[in-house]
Amino acid sequence: MTDPAGSGVLVNAVNWLQGTLLGTVATTVAVIAVAAVGFLMLTGRINWRHGAVVIVGCFVLFGAASIVAGIRATAIGG
């Protein structure tokens, strides 16, 4: 598959957004969020289901590239 003509700007913008979302700042925020949610779950101040949703969301955010690559490989391999 090739990119359509003129899509270079969009691809660069999406790559910048991906780098920003998966960079050091996002990793730091995710670590703090998981630690805070884990502490709240241990002290009984938050429902375990809501805590699990936050943790699964972090896995999906940082594993999105691998998830998409697996779906593409399955679709192409047929």
C-alpha positions in Angstrom: 0.0 0.0 0.0 1.2 3.5 -0.8 0.2 6.8 0.6 -2.0 9.0 -1.6 -0.4 12.1 -3.1 -0.3 15.1 -0.8 -0.7 13.0 2.4 2.8 13.6 3.6 1.7 16.6 5.8 -1.0 14.5 7.4 1.3 11.6 8.0 3.9 13.9 9.6 1.2 15.4 11.8 0.0 12.0 13.0 3.6 10.9 13.7 4.1 14.0 15.8 0.9 13.4 17.7 1.9 9.8 18.3 5.3 10.8 19.5 3.7 13.3 21.9 1.2 10.9 23.2 3.7 8.1 23.7 6.6 10.2 24.9 8.1 10.8 28.2 5.4 13.0 29.5 2.7 10.5 28.7 4.7 7.7 30.3 5.2 9.7 33.4 1.4 10.5 33.7 0.5 6.9 33.1 2.8 5.7 35.9 1.4 8.3 38.3 -2.2 7.4 37.3 -1.6 3.6 37.8 0.1 4.3 41.2 -2.7 6.5 42.3 -5.4 4.2 41.2 -3.6 1.2 42.8 -3.4 3.1 46.1 -7.1 4.0 45.9 -8.0 0.4 45.1 -5.9 -0.9 48.1 -7.5 1.6 50.5 -11.0 0.8 49.3 -11.8 4.3 48.0 -12.4 3.2 44.4 -14.2 0.3 42.9 -12.0 -2.4 41.5 -13.8 -2.3 38.2 -13.0 1.4 37.7 -9.4 0.8 38.7 -9.1 -2.0 36.2 -10.5 0.2 33.4 -7.7 2.8 34.0 -5.0 0.1 33.9 -6.4 -1.5 30.8 -6.7 1.9 29.2 -2.9 2.4 29.7 -2.2 -1.0 28.2 -4.3 -0.1 25.1 -2.7 3.4 24.8 0.8 2.1 24.8 0.1 -1.1 22.9 -2.0 0.5 20.2 0.8 0.1 17.6 1.2 -3.6 18.3 -2.6 -4.1 18.2 -2.9 -2.4 14.8 0.1 -4.3 13.4 -1.6 -7.6 14.5 -4.9 -6.7 12.9 -3.2 -5.6 9.7 -1.1 -8.9 9.6 -4.3 -10.9 10.1 -6.2 -9.0 7.4 -3.4 -9.2 4.8 -2.6 -12.8 5.6 -6.2 -13.6 5.3 
